[in-house]
Amino acid sequence: MKLDAVFYNGDFEKPAIVFIHGLGMDKNVWLNPSKSRILGGIFPLKTIIGKRPSPRDYGLLKDVPKKLVHKFSVGEQPDCIQTLFSDLKMKGYTVCTWSQKRPTGPMESIELELKEILKVAGEMTKAGIVIIGHSRGGLVGRKYLLRKDRSIRGLITISAPHRGSSIAKIANYLSPLVTVLTPFFSGKEKGKISFTIKRILEFLKSGAIKELLPESDFFKSKKDGPFKGVYYVSVGGTKPTLLSFYKWQWDTVKEGEFQRWFLRPDELFSIPDIFEKVIPKSLYPEEIKKGKGDGLVSAASSKIPWCNEHYNFKLNHADILFDENVRKMLVNTIERISSS
């Protein structure tokens, strides 16, 4: 089986680290996040990890600045995005990842690909392997352990829905969002937002997402448990905001006979907060409640039932991969597994 894989050879005395990306993503989420996309390829990942834009100072002027500016913004994206893959590579670990052939296909096909990757990784170390999986990738790693591969020393899952995710259940309620959102936009922008909502609905209604429902056949048939010699760590997020839209507004501060002109960002709405306008309160899922989920997976579901360690961070489903504190914690954890 020929796979689009990347292997960096490290210290033969240290465990090899195998990274599994999530649903609809690719290996760039670990290698080059600025080129990766999320939510089934709908949005550039860097958009999801954007921060509130800073005000723009146009200086002292007598009249309104004539310079054209964008009316809307989805936030400021970082210039450089550090990854756990790079952290561990710099620490001398053998690190491996690949782009799944069918990133929105069934988990069974991805598990077979993982088997091939682990076979190669196992030849690059004498100290065993640690699997790191993001989102659905964590479930793929957990499912693989049923093969009782004794080379596996650790499983680390990041925002993986171990109890399933109910996010697919809200898809049928989101169609009215187009009507709710279009008053914020005009002209071509209305068409763009309609297209975006349509793509989100397609993603939420996909078979791959439905496979993650708690009552799906996948979860009903799941009968695994802890395996001797495997150290389990899980990480979850509690900040559901995935994407915010801002509108630039002129603001001034008088200084003598001049005015200092600023463009300030006002938040129009955020996803999934805007969902509250169209989803009945009784059906609002934990995954998108503040303090309860990361926008796609609930904090409760992100915990491996028999984990040795679990951590929650106030981060969303994408931010959690690149946050410095999360990365430092996981590097320390892997070093403890490596020395045990």
HELIX and SHEET records of a PDB file:
HELIX    1   1 ASN A   28  LEU A   31  1                                   4    
HELIX    2   2 PRO A   33  LYS A   35  5                                   3    
HELIX    3   3 LEU A   45  ILE A   48  1                                   4    
HELIX    4   4 LEU A   84  MET A   90  1                                   7    
HELIX    5   5 MET A  107  GLY A  122  1                                  16    
HELIX    6   6 ARG A  136  TYR A  144  1                                   9    
HELIX    7   7 LEU A  145  ARG A  147  5                                   3    
HELIX    8   8 ILE A  167  TYR A  173  5                                   7    
HELIX    9   9 LEU A  177  LEU A  181  1                                   5    
HELIX   10  10 THR A  182  PHE A  184  5                                   3    
HELIX   11  11 LYS A  188  LEU A  204  1                                  17    
HELIX   12  12 GLY A  207  LYS A  210  1                                   4    
HELIX   13  13 ASP A  217  LYS A  220  1                                   4    
HELIX   14  14 ASP A  273  LYS A  277  5                                   5    
HELIX   15  15 LYS A  281  LEU A  283  5                                   3    
HELIX   16  16 GLU A  286  ILE A  288  5                                   3    
HELIX   17  17 ASP A  319  PHE A  322  1                                   4    
HELIX   18  18 GLU A  324  SER A  339  1                                  16    
SHEET    1   A 7 ASP A   4  TYR A   8  0                                        
SHEET    2   A 7 VAL A  95  SER A  99 -1                                        
SHEET    3   A 7 ALA A  16  ILE A  20  1                                        
SHEET    4   A 7 ILE A 129  HIS A 134  1                                        
SHEET    5   A 7 ILE A 152  ILE A 158  1                                        
SHEET    6   A 7 TYR A 231  GLY A 237  1                                        
SHEET    7   A 7 GLU A 309  PHE A 313  1                                        
SHEET    1   B 2 ARG A  37  ILE A  38  0                                        
SHEET    2   B 2 PHE A  43  PRO A  44 -1                                        
SHEET    1   C 4 ARG A  56  LEU A  61  0                                        
SHEET    2   C 4 PHE A 258  ILE A 271 -1                                        
SHEET    3   C 4 LEU A 243  GLU A 255 -1                                        
SHEET    4   C 4 PHE A  72  SER A  73 -1                                        
END                                                                             
